[in-house]
Amino acid sequence: MLRIDQVHSVPYTALGWAVSDIRRTVHDLSAAGVAFQRYDGMNQDRDGIWHAPGGAFVAWFQDPDGHVLSLTQFQ
């Protein structure tokens, strides 16, 4: 799944990818220098992954232009 919103830099997710193993993807991207975002009020784990009430796991990061991007592992 690929979700694209045509917007300028906004504080919500502009582009997101569904992944089969979010923890591995976060670790691989972190090793490549990607910094994952942390948000107040979100109970994110040590890797910055949030477990949504509906069961999905989500992690956010920014592209060089400041757009918020996400990874989601659906259950």
CHARMM-style PDB file with segment names, atoms N, HN, CA, C and O in Angstrom:
ATOM      1  N   MET     1       0.847  -1.168   0.000  1.00  0.00      PROA
ATOM      2  CA  MET     1       0.000   0.000   0.000  1.00  0.00      PROA
ATOM      3  C   MET     1       0.893   1.232   0.000  1.00  0.00      PROA
ATOM      4  O   MET     1       1.899   1.278   0.707  1.00  0.00      PROA
ATOM      5  N   LEU     2       0.527   2.213  -0.784  1.00  0.00      PROA
ATOM      6  HN  LEU     2      -0.291   2.176  -1.358  1.00  0.00      PROA
ATOM      7  CA  LEU     2       1.236   3.482  -0.822  1.00  0.00      PROA
ATOM      8  C   LEU     2       0.199   4.581  -0.703  1.00  0.00      PROA
ATOM      9  O   LEU     2      -0.751   4.631  -1.483  1.00  0.00      PROA
ATOM     10  N   ARG     3       0.378   5.465   0.274  1.00  0.00      PROA
ATOM     11  HN  ARG     3       1.151   5.425   0.908  1.00  0.00      PROA
ATOM     12  CA  ARG     3      -0.533   6.581   0.478  1.00  0.00      PROA
ATOM     13  C   ARG     3       0.236   7.861   0.245  1.00  0.00      PROA
ATOM     14  O   ARG     3       1.288   8.068   0.850  1.00  0.00      PROA
ATOM     15  N   ILE     4      -0.277   8.746  -0.638  1.00  0.00      PROA
ATOM     16  HN  ILE     4      -1.132   8.578  -1.130  1.00  0.00      PROA
ATOM     17  CA  ILE     4       0.383  10.002  -0.940  1.00  0.00      PROA
ATOM     18  C   ILE     4      -0.614  11.148  -0.810  1.00  0.00      PROA
ATOM     19  O   ILE     4      -1.702  11.101  -1.384  1.00  0.00      PROA
ATOM     20  N   ASP     5      -0.241  12.168  -0.061  1.00  0.00      PROA
ATOM     21  HN  ASP     5       0.643  12.206   0.405  1.00  0.00      PROA
ATOM     22  CA  ASP     5      -0.996  13.412   0.028  1.00  0.00      PROA
ATOM     23  C   ASP     5      -0.128  14.484  -0.602  1.00  0.00      PROA
ATOM     24  O   ASP     5       1.038  14.621  -0.233  1.00  0.00      PROA
ATOM     25  N   GLN     6      -0.660  15.240  -1.535  1.00  0.00      PROA
ATOM     26  HN  GLN     6      -1.607  15.129  -1.835  1.00  0.00      PROA
ATOM     27  CA  GLN     6       0.110  16.303  -2.170  1.00  0.00      PROA
ATOM     28  C   GLN     6      -0.016  17.565  -1.330  1.00  0.00      PROA
ATOM     29  O   GLN     6      -0.943  18.358  -1.497  1.00  0.00      PROA
ATOM     30  N   VAL     7       0.931  17.728  -0.429  1.00  0.00      PROA
ATOM     31  HN  VAL     7       1.684  17.084  -0.293  1.00  0.00      PROA
ATOM     32  CA  VAL     7       0.903  18.863   0.486  1.00  0.00      PROA
ATOM     33  C   VAL     7       2.316  19.396   0.676  1.00  0.00      PROA
ATOM     34  O   VAL     7       3.299  18.728   0.353  1.00  0.00      PROA
ATOM     35  N   HSD     8       2.392  20.582   1.192  1.00  0.00      PROA
ATOM     36  HN  HSD     8       1.594  21.124   1.454  1.00  0.00      PROA
ATOM     37  CA  HSD     8       3.676  21.108   1.626  1.00  0.00      PROA
ATOM     38  C   HSD     8       3.899  20.590   3.031  1.00  0.00      PROA
ATOM     39  O   HSD     8       3.014  19.938   3.587  1.00  0.00      PROA
ATOM     40  N   SER     9       5.027  20.852   3.610  1.00  0.00      PROA
ATOM     41  HN  SER     9       5.745  21.381   3.159  1.00  0.00      PROA
ATOM     42  CA  SER     9       5.357  20.330   4.928  1.00  0.00      PROA
ATOM     43  C   SER     9       4.244  20.606   5.938  1.00  0.00      PROA
ATOM     44  O   SER     9       3.905  21.758   6.209  1.00  0.00      PROA
ATOM     45  N   VAL    10       3.694  19.547   6.478  1.00  0.00      PROA
ATOM     46  HN  VAL    10       3.969  18.612   6.257  1.00  0.00      PROA
ATOM     47  CA  VAL    10       2.603  19.616   7.451  1.00  0.00      PROA
ATOM     48  C   VAL    10       2.945  18.706   8.622  1.00  0.00      PROA
ATOM     49  O   VAL    10       3.807  17.837   8.487  1.00  0.00      PROA
ATOM     50  N   PRO    11       2.294  18.881   9.769  1.00  0.00      PROA
ATOM     51  CA  PRO    11       2.656  18.099  10.954  1.00  0.00      PROA
ATOM     52  C   PRO    11       2.069  16.685  10.991  1.00  0.00      PROA
ATOM     53  O   PRO    11       2.199  15.994  12.001  1.00  0.00      PROA
ATOM     54  N   TYR    12       1.436  16.255   9.922  1.00  0.00      PROA
ATOM     55  HN  TYR    12       1.330  16.817   9.101  1.00  0.00      PROA
ATOM     56  CA  TYR    12       0.884  14.898   9.903  1.00  0.00      PROA
ATOM     57  C   TYR    12       1.516  14.112   8.755  1.00  0.00      PROA
ATOM     58  O   TYR    12       2.221  14.683   7.923  1.00  0.00      PROA
ATOM     59  N   THR    13       1.266  12.827   8.713  1.00  0.00      PROA
ATOM     60  HN  THR    13       0.693  12.364   9.389  1.00  0.00      PROA
ATOM     61  CA  THR    13       1.902  11.949   7.733  1.00  0.00      PROA
ATOM     62  C   THR    13       1.504  12.319   6.308  1.00  0.00      PROA
ATOM     63  O   THR    13       0.320  12.380   5.979  1.00  0.00      PROA
ATOM     64  N   ALA    14       2.509  12.564   5.467  1.00  0.00      PROA
ATOM     65  HN  ALA    14       3.471  12.514   5.734  1.00  0.00      PROA
ATOM     66  CA  ALA    14       2.279  12.903   4.069  1.00  0.00      PROA
ATOM     67  C   ALA    14       2.435  11.679   3.164  1.00  0.00      PROA
ATOM     68  O   ALA    14       1.865  11.633   2.074  1.00  0.00      PROA
ATOM     69  N   LEU    15       3.203  10.697   3.614  1.00  0.00      PROA
ATOM     70  HN  LEU    15       3.666  10.734   4.500  1.00  0.00      PROA
ATOM     71  CA  LEU    15       3.456   9.504   2.814  1.00  0.00      PROA
ATOM     72  C   LEU    15       3.729   8.353   3.770  1.00  0.00      PROA
ATOM     73  O   LEU    15       4.480   8.503   4.734  1.00  0.00      PROA
ATOM     74  N   GLY    16       3.123   7.211   3.504  1.00  0.00      PROA
ATOM     75  HN  GLY    16       2.513   7.089   2.721  1.00  0.00      PROA
ATOM     76  CA  GLY    16       3.328   6.070   4.387  1.00  0.00      PROA
ATOM     77  C   GLY    16       3.458   4.770   3.629  1.00  0.00      PROA
ATOM     78  O   GLY    16       2.896   4.610   2.545  1.00  0.00      PROA
ATOM     79  N   TRP    17       4.205   3.841   4.204  1.00  0.00      PROA
ATOM     80  HN  TRP    17       4.662   3.971   5.084  1.00  0.00      PROA
ATOM     81  CA  TRP    17       4.393   2.531   3.617  1.00  0.00      PROA
ATOM     82  C   TRP    17       3.917   1.454   4.579  1.00  0.00      PROA
ATOM     83  O   TRP    17       4.135   1.554   5.787  1.00  0.00      PROA
ATOM     84  N   ALA    18       3.274   0.435   4.051  1.00  0.00      PROA
ATOM     85  HN  ALA    18       3.096   0.354   3.070  1.00  0.00      PROA
ATOM     86  CA  ALA    18       2.955  -0.764   4.825  1.00  0.00      PROA
ATOM     87  C   ALA    18       4.169  -1.687   4.731  1.00  0.00      PROA
ATOM     88  O   ALA    18       4.691  -1.929   3.643  1.00  0.00      PROA
ATOM     89  N   VAL    19       4.608  -2.194   5.866  1.00  0.00      PROA
ATOM     90  HN  VAL    19       4.184  -1.997   6.750  1.00  0.00      PROA
ATOM     91  CA  VAL    19       5.760  -3.097   5.906  1.00  0.00      PROA
ATOM     92  C   VAL    19       5.365  -4.370   6.649  1.00  0.00      PROA
ATOM     93  O   VAL    19       4.459  -4.353   7.483  1.00  0.00      PROA
ATOM     94  N   SER    20       6.031  -5.447   6.349  1.00  0.00      PROA
ATOM     95  HN  SER    20       6.767  -5.461   5.672  1.00  0.00      PROA
ATOM     96  CA  SER    20       5.689  -6.718   6.992  1.00  0.00      PROA
ATOM     97  C   SER    20       6.390  -6.911   8.336  1.00  0.00      PROA
ATOM     98  O   SER    20       5.896  -7.650   9.189  1.00  0.00      PROA
ATOM     99  N   ASP    21       7.531  -6.257   8.534  1.00  0.00      PROA
ATOM    100  HN  ASP    21       7.932  -5.657   7.841  1.00  0.00      PROA
ATOM    101  CA  ASP    21       8.284  -6.377   9.783  1.00  0.00      PROA
ATOM    102  C   ASP    21       8.807  -4.994  10.165  1.00  0.00      PROA
ATOM    103  O   ASP    21       9.911  -4.609   9.778  1.00  0.00      PROA
ATOM    104  N   ILE    22       8.012  -4.258  10.919  1.00  0.00      PROA
ATOM    105  HN  ILE    22       7.115  -4.570  11.233  1.00  0.00      PROA
ATOM    106  CA  ILE    22       8.357  -2.865  11.225  1.00  0.00      PROA
ATOM    107  C   ILE    22       9.633  -2.760  12.052  1.00  0.00      PROA
ATOM    108  O   ILE    22      10.438  -1.856  11.830  1.00  0.00      PROA
ATOM    109  N   ARG    23       9.825  -3.662  12.992  1.00  0.00      PROA
ATOM    110  HN  ARG    23       9.171  -4.397  13.172  1.00  0.00      PROA
ATOM    111  CA  ARG    23      11.013  -3.569  13.843  1.00  0.00      PROA
ATOM    112  C   ARG    23      12.287  -3.721  13.004  1.00  0.00      PROA
ATOM    113  O   ARG    23      13.238  -2.957  13.168  1.00  0.00      PROA
ATOM    114  N   ARG    24      12.298  -4.690  12.126  1.00  0.00      PROA
ATOM    115  HN  ARG    24      11.525  -5.311  11.993  1.00  0.00      PROA
ATOM    116  CA  ARG    24      13.479  -4.885  11.268  1.00  0.00      PROA
ATOM    117  C   ARG    24      13.680  -3.680  10.351  1.00  0.00      PROA
ATOM    118  O   ARG    24      14.809  -3.230  10.155  1.00  0.00      PROA
ATOM    119  N   THR    25      12.589  -3.159   9.789  1.00  0.00      PROA
ATOM    120  HN  THR    25      11.672  -3.525   9.948  1.00  0.00      PROA
ATOM    121  CA  THR    25      12.685  -2.005   8.895  1.00  0.00      PROA
ATOM    122  C   THR    25      13.202  -0.776   9.640  1.00  0.00      PROA
ATOM    123  O   THR    25      14.043  -0.045   9.118  1.00  0.00      PROA
ATOM    124  N   VAL    26      12.705  -0.545  10.856  1.00  0.00      PROA
ATOM    125  HN  VAL    26      12.022  -1.139  11.280  1.00  0.00      PROA
ATOM    126  CA  VAL    26      13.182   0.576  11.664  1.00  0.00      PROA
ATOM    127  C   VAL    26      14.661   0.400  11.987  1.00  0.00      PROA
ATOM    128  O   VAL    26      15.427   1.360  11.901  1.00  0.00      PROA
ATOM    129  N   HSD    27      15.071  -0.798  12.352  1.00  0.00      PROA
ATOM    130  HN  HSD    27      14.448  -1.578  12.422  1.00  0.00      PROA
ATOM    131  CA  HSD    27      16.486  -1.041  12.669  1.00  0.00      PROA
ATOM    132  C   HSD    27      17.365  -0.810  11.438  1.00  0.00      PROA
ATOM    133  O   HSD    27      18.427  -0.197  11.538  1.00  0.00      PROA
ATOM    134  N   ASP    28      16.917  -1.306  10.270  1.00  0.00      PROA
ATOM    135  HN  ASP    28      16.054  -1.804  10.189  1.00  0.00      PROA
ATOM    136  CA  ASP    28      17.702  -1.126   9.044  1.00  0.00      PROA
ATOM    137  C   ASP    28      17.822   0.354   8.676  1.00  0.00      PROA
ATOM    138  O   ASP    28      18.907   0.825   8.333  1.00  0.00      PROA
ATOM    139  N   LEU    29      16.707   1.084   8.746  1.00  0.00      PROA
ATOM    140  HN  LEU    29      15.826   0.701   9.025  1.00  0.00      PROA
ATOM    141  CA  LEU    29      16.743   2.511   8.414  1.00  0.00      PROA
ATOM    142  C   LEU    29      17.546   3.307   9.439  1.00  0.00      PROA
ATOM    143  O   LEU    29      18.268   4.235   9.074  1.00  0.00      PROA
ATOM    144  N   SER    30      17.427   2.955  10.704  1.00  0.00      PROA
ATOM    145  HN  SER    30      16.840   2.202  11.001  1.00  0.00      PROA
ATOM    146  CA  SER    30      18.210   3.634  11.745  1.00  0.00      PROA
ATOM    147  C   SER    30      19.702   3.431  11.501  1.00  0.00      PROA
ATOM    148  O   SER    30      20.489   4.365  11.656  1.00  0.00      PROA
ATOM    149  N   ALA    31      20.093   2.214  11.120  1.00  0.00      PROA
ATOM    150  HN  ALA    31      19.454   1.456  10.995  1.00  0.00      PROA
ATOM    151  CA  ALA    31      21.496   1.925  10.828  1.00  0.00      PROA
ATOM    152  C   ALA    31      21.997   2.733   9.636  1.00  0.00      PROA
ATOM    153  O   ALA    31      23.192   3.009   9.519  1.00  0.00      PROA
ATOM    154  N   ALA    32      21.069   3.113   8.747  1.00  0.00      PROA
ATOM    155  HN  ALA    32      20.099   2.890   8.841  1.00  0.00      PROA
ATOM    156  CA  ALA    32      21.425   3.920   7.574  1.00  0.00      PROA
ATOM    157  C   ALA    32      21.369   5.421   7.873  1.00  0.00      PROA
ATOM    158  O   ALA    32      21.605   6.240   6.985  1.00  0.00      PROA
ATOM    159  N   GLY    33      21.053   5.786   9.134  1.00  0.00      PROA
ATOM    160  HN  GLY    33      20.861   5.120   9.855  1.00  0.00      PROA
ATOM    161  CA  GLY    33      21.079   7.184   9.526  1.00  0.00      PROA
ATOM    162  C   GLY    33      19.730   7.866   9.649  1.00  0.00      PROA
ATOM    163  O   GLY    33      19.674   9.068   9.905  1.00  0.00      PROA
ATOM    164  N   VAL    34      18.638   7.127   9.470  1.00  0.00      PROA
ATOM    165  HN  VAL    34      18.684   6.150   9.262  1.00  0.00      PROA
ATOM    166  CA  VAL    34      17.300   7.725   9.603  1.00  0.00      PROA
ATOM    167  C   VAL    34      16.981   7.892  11.088  1.00  0.00      PROA
ATOM    168  O   VAL    34      17.160   6.964  11.877  1.00  0.00      PROA
ATOM    169  N   ALA    35      16.510   9.078  11.458  1.00  0.00      PROA
ATOM    170  HN  ALA    35      16.365   9.831  10.817  1.00  0.00      PROA
ATOM    171  CA  ALA    35      16.118   9.364  12.845  1.00  0.00      PROA
ATOM    172  C   ALA    35      14.602   9.281  12.949  1.00  0.00      PROA
ATOM    173  O   ALA    35      13.887   9.998  12.249  1.00  0.00      PROA
ATOM    174  N   PHE    36      14.116   8.416  13.813  1.00  0.00      PROA
ATOM    175  HN  PHE    36      14.696   7.833  14.381  1.00  0.00      PROA
ATOM    176  CA  PHE    36      12.679   8.261  13.997  1.00  0.00      PROA
ATOM    177  C   PHE    36      12.165   9.269  15.012  1.00  0.00      PROA
ATOM    178  O   PHE    36      12.837   9.591  15.991  1.00  0.00      PROA
ATOM    179  N   GLN    37      10.967   9.755  14.758  1.00  0.00      PROA
ATOM    180  HN  GLN    37      10.420   9.493  13.963  1.00  0.00      PROA
ATOM    181  CA  GLN    37      10.359  10.816  15.552  1.00  0.00      PROA
ATOM    182  C   GLN    37       9.701  10.259  16.809  1.00  0.00      PROA
ATOM    183  O   GLN    37       9.220   9.126  16.829  1.00  0.00      PROA
ATOM    184  N   ARG    38       9.692  11.067  17.840  1.00  0.00      PROA
ATOM    185  HN  ARG    38      10.083  11.987  17.824  1.00  0.00      PROA
ATOM    186  CA  ARG    38       8.961  10.752  19.073  1.00  0.00      PROA
ATOM    187  C   ARG    38       7.975  11.878  19.299  1.00  0.00      PROA
ATOM    188  O   ARG    38       8.294  13.051  19.103  1.00  0.00      PROA
ATOM    189  N   TYR    39       6.773  11.512  19.714  1.00  0.00      PROA
ATOM    190  HN  TYR    39       6.513  10.559  19.873  1.00  0.00      PROA
ATOM    191  CA  TYR    39       5.708  12.490  19.912  1.00  0.00      PROA
ATOM    192  C   TYR    39       5.177  12.406  21.334  1.00  0.00      PROA
ATOM    193  O   TYR    39       4.942  11.317  21.858  1.00  0.00      PROA
ATOM    194  N   ASP    40       4.992  13.566  21.952  1.00  0.00      PROA
ATOM    195  HN  ASP    40       5.183  14.451  21.526  1.00  0.00      PROA
ATOM    196  CA  ASP    40       4.421  13.632  23.293  1.00  0.00      PROA
ATOM    197  C   ASP    40       3.047  12.984  23.285  1.00  0.00      PROA
ATOM    198  O   ASP    40       2.257  13.185  22.363  1.00  0.00      PROA
ATOM    199  N   GLY    41       2.776  12.213  24.313  1.00  0.00      PROA
ATOM    200  HN  GLY    41       3.418  12.050  25.062  1.00  0.00      PROA
ATOM    201  CA  GLY    41       1.474  11.579  24.454  1.00  0.00      PROA
ATOM    202  C   GLY    41       1.327  10.256  23.724  1.00  0.00      PROA
ATOM    203  O   GLY    41       0.321   9.564  23.879  1.00  0.00      PROA
ATOM    204  N   MET    42       2.337   9.900  22.920  1.00  0.00      PROA
ATOM    205  HN  MET    42       3.154  10.462  22.793  1.00  0.00      PROA
ATOM    206  CA  MET    42       2.306   8.622  22.200  1.00  0.00      PROA
ATOM    207  C   MET    42       3.191   7.649  22.980  1.00  0.00      PROA
ATOM    208  O   MET    42       4.350   7.950  23.263  1.00  0.00      PROA
ATOM    209  N   ASN    43       2.659   6.523  23.313  1.00  0.00      PROA
ATOM    210  HN  ASN    43       1.717   6.279  23.083  1.00  0.00      PROA
ATOM    211  CA  ASN    43       3.406   5.531  24.080  1.00  0.00      PROA
ATOM    212  C   ASN    43       4.262   4.703  23.111  1.00  0.00      PROA
ATOM    213  O   ASN    43       3.930   3.563  22.788  1.00  0.00      PROA
ATOM    214  N   GLN    44       5.373   5.305  22.655  1.00  0.00      PROA
ATOM    215  HN  GLN    44       5.643   6.232  22.918  1.00  0.00      PROA
ATOM    216  CA  GLN    44       6.261   4.640  21.714  1.00  0.00      PROA
ATOM    217  C   GLN    44       7.321   3.837  22.472  1.00  0.00      PROA
ATOM    218  O   GLN    44       7.760   4.236  23.550  1.00  0.00      PROA
ATOM    219  N   ASP    45       7.723   2.707  21.899  1.00  0.00      PROA
ATOM    220  HN  ASP    45       7.367   2.383  21.023  1.00  0.00      PROA
ATOM    221  CA  ASP    45       8.737   1.879  22.551  1.00  0.00      PROA
ATOM    222  C   ASP    45      10.137   2.433  22.292  1.00  0.00      PROA
ATOM    223  O   ASP    45      10.287   3.521  21.735  1.00  0.00      PROA
ATOM    224  N   ARG    46      11.145   1.691  22.693  1.00  0.00      PROA
ATOM    225  HN  ARG    46      11.023   0.808  23.146  1.00  0.00      PROA
ATOM    226  CA  ARG    46      12.533   2.168  22.604  1.00  0.00      PROA
ATOM    227  C   ARG    46      12.968   2.463  21.171  1.00  0.00      PROA
ATOM    228  O   ARG    46      13.898   3.240  20.957  1.00  0.00      PROA
ATOM    229  N   ASP    47      12.306   1.851  20.186  1.00  0.00      PROA
ATOM    230  HN  ASP    47      11.550   1.220  20.360  1.00  0.00      PROA
ATOM    231  CA  ASP    47      12.631   2.083  18.777  1.00  0.00      PROA
ATOM    232  C   ASP    47      11.775   3.181  18.147  1.00  0.00      PROA
ATOM    233  O   ASP    47      11.918   3.471  16.959  1.00  0.00      PROA
ATOM    234  N   GLY    48      10.886   3.794  18.933  1.00  0.00      PROA
ATOM    235  HN  GLY    48      10.770   3.558  19.898  1.00  0.00      PROA
ATOM    236  CA  GLY    48      10.003   4.832  18.407  1.00  0.00      PROA
ATOM    237  C   GLY    48       8.758   4.285  17.756  1.00  0.00      PROA
ATOM    238  O   GLY    48       8.064   5.005  17.038  1.00  0.00      PROA
ATOM    239  N   ILE    49       8.460   3.002  18.000  1.00  0.00      PROA
ATOM    240  HN  ILE    49       9.024   2.417  18.583  1.00  0.00      PROA
ATOM    241  CA  ILE    49       7.295   2.355  17.397  1.00  0.00      PROA
ATOM    242  C   ILE    49       6.110   2.469  18.345  1.00  0.00      PROA
ATOM    243  O   ILE    49       6.214   2.176  19.536  1.00  0.00      PROA
ATOM    244  N   TRP    50       4.987   2.900  17.793  1.00  0.00      PROA
ATOM    245  HN  TRP    50       4.903   3.138  16.825  1.00  0.00      PROA
ATOM    246  CA  TRP    50       3.740   3.051  18.557  1.00  0.00      PROA
ATOM    247  C   TRP    50       2.812   1.891  18.231  1.00  0.00      PROA
ATOM    248  O   TRP    50       2.622   1.550  17.063  1.00  0.00      PROA
ATOM    249  N   HSD    51       2.233   1.284  19.267  1.00  0.00      PROA
ATOM    250  HN  HSD    51       2.388   1.561  20.216  1.00  0.00      PROA
ATOM    251  CA  HSD    51       1.246   0.221  19.087  1.00  0.00      PROA
ATOM    252  C   HSD    51      -0.134   0.853  19.172  1.00  0.00      PROA
ATOM    253  O   HSD    51      -0.597   1.214  20.254  1.00  0.00      PROA
ATOM    254  N   ALA    52      -0.784   0.984  18.029  1.00  0.00      PROA
ATOM    255  HN  ALA    52      -0.408   0.691  17.150  1.00  0.00      PROA
ATOM    256  CA  ALA    52      -2.102   1.623  17.950  1.00  0.00      PROA
ATOM    257  C   ALA    52      -3.166   0.745  18.596  1.00  0.00      PROA
ATOM    258  O   ALA    52      -3.029  -0.478  18.615  1.00  0.00      PROA
ATOM    259  N   PRO    53      -4.226   1.356  19.127  1.00  0.00      PROA
ATOM    260  CA  PRO    53      -5.301   0.576  19.756  1.00  0.00      PROA
ATOM    261  C   PRO    53      -5.903  -0.478  18.826  1.00  0.00      PROA
ATOM    262  O   PRO    53      -6.366  -1.516  19.298  1.00  0.00      PROA
ATOM    263  N   GLY    54      -5.907  -0.232  17.518  1.00  0.00      PROA
ATOM    264  HN  GLY    54      -5.531   0.612  17.135  1.00  0.00      PROA
ATOM    265  CA  GLY    54      -6.462  -1.189  16.566  1.00  0.00      PROA
ATOM    266  C   GLY    54      -5.533  -2.341  16.239  1.00  0.00      PROA
ATOM    267  O   GLY    54      -5.911  -3.247  15.497  1.00  0.00      PROA
ATOM    268  N   GLY    55      -4.306  -2.321  16.786  1.00  0.00      PROA
ATOM    269  HN  GLY    55      -3.999  -1.584  17.389  1.00  0.00      PROA
ATOM    270  CA  GLY    55      -3.374  -3.422  16.590  1.00  0.00      PROA
ATOM    271  C   GLY    55      -2.199  -3.129  15.683  1.00  0.00      PROA
ATOM    272  O   GLY    55      -1.214  -3.868  15.704  1.00  0.00      PROA
ATOM    273  N   ALA    56      -2.268  -2.083  14.892  1.00  0.00      PROA
ATOM    274  HN  ALA    56      -3.068  -1.483  14.875  1.00  0.00      PROA
ATOM    275  CA  ALA    56      -1.160  -1.757  13.991  1.00  0.00      PROA
ATOM    276  C   ALA    56       0.018  -1.198  14.779  1.00  0.00      PROA
ATOM    277  O   ALA    56      -0.144  -0.675  15.882  1.00  0.00      PROA
ATOM    278  N   PHE    57       1.192  -1.316  14.200  1.00  0.00      PROA
ATOM    279  HN  PHE    57       1.324  -1.741  13.305  1.00  0.00      PROA
ATOM    280  CA  PHE    57       2.408  -0.717  14.737  1.00  0.00      PROA
ATOM    281  C   PHE    57       2.853   0.367  13.760  1.00  0.00      PROA
ATOM    282  O   PHE    57       2.876   0.138  12.551  1.00  0.00      PROA
ATOM    283  N   VAL    58       3.208   1.555  14.278  1.00  0.00      PROA
ATOM    284  HN  VAL    58       3.188   1.741  15.260  1.00  0.00      PROA
ATOM    285  CA  VAL    58       3.531   2.702  13.419  1.00  0.00      PROA
ATOM    286  C   VAL    58       4.801   3.381  13.921  1.00  0.00      PROA
ATOM    287  O   VAL    58       5.019   3.511  15.126  1.00  0.00      PROA
ATOM    288  N   ALA    59       5.636   3.812  12.973  1.00  0.00      PROA
ATOM    289  HN  ALA    59       5.459   3.707  11.995  1.00  0.00      PROA
ATOM    290  CA  ALA    59       6.828   4.612  13.289  1.00  0.00      PROA
ATOM    291  C   ALA    59       6.906   5.746  12.276  1.00  0.00      PROA
ATOM    292  O   ALA    59       6.548   5.576  11.111  1.00  0.00      PROA
ATOM    293  N   TRP    60       7.378   6.909  12.731  1.00  0.00      PROA
ATOM    294  HN  TRP    60       7.669   7.047  13.678  1.00  0.00      PROA
ATOM    295  CA  TRP    60       7.437   8.099  11.887  1.00  0.00      PROA
ATOM    296  C   TRP    60       8.850   8.614  11.762  1.00  0.00      PROA
ATOM    297  O   TRP    60       9.658   8.473  12.680  1.00  0.00      PROA
ATOM    298  N   PHE    61       9.146   9.213  10.621  1.00  0.00      PROA
ATOM    299  HN  PHE    61       8.490   9.328   9.875  1.00  0.00      PROA
ATOM    300  CA  PHE    61      10.418   9.880  10.377  1.00  0.00      PROA
ATOM    301  C   PHE    61      10.171  10.999   9.380  1.00  0.00      PROA
ATOM    302  O   PHE    61       9.081  11.094   8.817  1.00  0.00      PROA
ATOM    303  N   GLN    62      11.168  11.846   9.155  1.00  0.00      PROA
ATOM    304  HN  GLN    62      12.053  11.768   9.613  1.00  0.00      PROA
ATOM    305  CA  GLN    62      11.012  12.965   8.228  1.00  0.00      PROA
ATOM    306  C   GLN    62      11.959  12.833   7.048  1.00  0.00      PROA
ATOM    307  O   GLN    62      13.069  12.317   7.174  1.00  0.00      PROA
ATOM    308  N   ASP    63      11.494  13.313   5.889  1.00  0.00      PROA
ATOM    309  HN  ASP    63      10.592  13.733   5.787  1.00  0.00      PROA
ATOM    310  CA  ASP    63      12.386  13.381   4.738  1.00  0.00      PROA
ATOM    311  C   ASP    63      13.225  14.662   4.862  1.00  0.00      PROA
ATOM    312  O   ASP    63      12.989  15.455   5.773  1.00  0.00      PROA
ATOM    313  N   PRO    64      14.189  14.879   3.976  1.00  0.00      PROA
ATOM    314  CA  PRO    64      15.044  16.069   4.096  1.00  0.00      PROA
ATOM    315  C   PRO    64      14.293  17.403   4.034  1.00  0.00      PROA
ATOM    316  O   PRO    64      14.810  18.421   4.494  1.00  0.00      PROA
ATOM    317  N   ASP    65      13.085  17.408   3.471  1.00  0.00      PROA
ATOM    318  HN  ASP    65      12.665  16.581   3.097  1.00  0.00      PROA
ATOM    319  CA  ASP    65      12.295  18.636   3.394  1.00  0.00      PROA
ATOM    320  C   ASP    65      11.357  18.811   4.585  1.00  0.00      PROA
ATOM    321  O   ASP    65      10.590  19.773   4.633  1.00  0.00      PROA
ATOM    322  N   GLY    66      11.414  17.891   5.543  1.00  0.00      PROA
ATOM    323  HN  GLY    66      12.037  17.110   5.504  1.00  0.00      PROA
ATOM    324  CA  GLY    66      10.592  17.996   6.744  1.00  0.00      PROA
ATOM    325  C   GLY    66       9.223  17.355   6.649  1.00  0.00      PROA
ATOM    326  O   GLY    66       8.419  17.499   7.570  1.00  0.00      PROA
ATOM    327  N   HSD    67       8.928  16.643   5.552  1.00  0.00      PROA
ATOM    328  HN  HSD    67       9.581  16.527   4.804  1.00  0.00      PROA
ATOM    329  CA  HSD    67       7.653  15.938   5.445  1.00  0.00      PROA
ATOM    330  C   HSD    67       7.663  14.730   6.374  1.00  0.00      PROA
ATOM    331  O   HSD    67       8.664  14.020   6.463  1.00  0.00      PROA
ATOM    332  N   VAL    68       6.565  14.500   7.055  1.00  0.00      PROA
ATOM    333  HN  VAL    68       5.751  15.077   6.982  1.00  0.00      PROA
ATOM    334  CA  VAL    68       6.457  13.351   7.958  1.00  0.00      PROA
ATOM    335  C   VAL    68       6.096  12.122   7.128  1.00  0.00      PROA
ATOM    336  O   VAL    68       5.119  12.124   6.379  1.00  0.00      PROA
ATOM    337  N   LEU    69       6.896  11.086   7.274  1.00  0.00      PROA
ATOM    338  HN  LEU    69       7.690  11.084   7.881  1.00  0.00      PROA
ATOM    339  CA  LEU    69       6.695   9.812   6.587  1.00  0.00      PROA
ATOM    340  C   LEU    69       6.459   8.739   7.636  1.00  0.00      PROA
ATOM    341  O   LEU    69       6.897   8.873   8.778  1.00  0.00      PROA
ATOM    342  N   SER    70       5.769   7.677   7.250  1.00  0.00      PROA
ATOM    343  HN  SER    70       5.414   7.568   6.321  1.00  0.00      PROA
ATOM    344  CA  SER    70       5.492   6.635   8.246  1.00  0.00      PROA
ATOM    345  C   SER    70       5.680   5.248   7.687  1.00  0.00      PROA
ATOM    346  O   SER    70       5.638   5.017   6.479  1.00  0.00      PROA
ATOM    347  N   LEU    71       5.889   4.333   8.613  1.00  0.00      PROA
ATOM    348  HN  LEU    71       5.923   4.521   9.595  1.00  0.00      PROA
ATOM    349  CA  LEU    71       5.881   2.892   8.341  1.00  0.00      PROA
ATOM    350  C   LEU    71       4.767   2.310   9.183  1.00  0.00      PROA
ATOM    351  O   LEU    71       4.617   2.693  10.343  1.00  0.00      PROA
ATOM    352  N   THR    72       3.978   1.391   8.633  1.00  0.00      PROA
ATOM    353  HN  THR    72       4.101   1.080   7.690  1.00  0.00      PROA
ATOM    354  CA  THR    72       2.913   0.743   9.396  1.00  0.00      PROA
ATOM    355  C   THR    72       2.961  -0.753   9.149  1.00  0.00      PROA
ATOM    356  O   THR    72       3.043  -1.215   8.011  1.00  0.00      PROA
ATOM    357  N   GLN    73       2.909  -1.493  10.241  1.00  0.00      PROA
ATOM    358  HN  GLN    73       2.843  -1.117  11.165  1.00  0.00      PROA
ATOM    359  CA  GLN    73       2.748  -2.939  10.172  1.00  0.00      PROA
ATOM    360  C   GLN    73       1.342  -3.233  10.655  1.00  0.00      PROA
ATOM    361  O   GLN    73       1.034  -3.064  11.835  1.00  0.00      PROA
ATOM    362  N   PHE    74       0.484  -3.675   9.736  1.00  0.00      PROA
ATOM    363  HN  PHE    74       0.734  -3.812   8.777  1.00  0.00      PROA
ATOM    364  CA  PHE    74      -0.899  -3.991  10.078  1.00  0.00      PROA
ATOM    365  C   PHE    74      -0.960  -5.405  10.632  1.00  0.00      PROA
ATOM    366  O   PHE    74      -0.220  -6.289  10.199  1.00  0.00      PROA
ATOM    367  N   GLN    75      -1.841  -5.606  11.586  1.00  0.00      PROA
ATOM    368  HN  GLN    75      -2.443  -4.889  11.938  1.00  0.00      PROA
ATOM    369  CA  GLN    75      -2.016  -6.934  12.197  1.00  0.00      PROA
ATOM    370  C   GLN    75      -3.157  -7.682  11.563  1.00  0.00      PROA
ATOM    371  OT1 GLN    75      -3.447  -8.814  11.952  1.00  0.00      PROA
TER     372      GLN     75
END
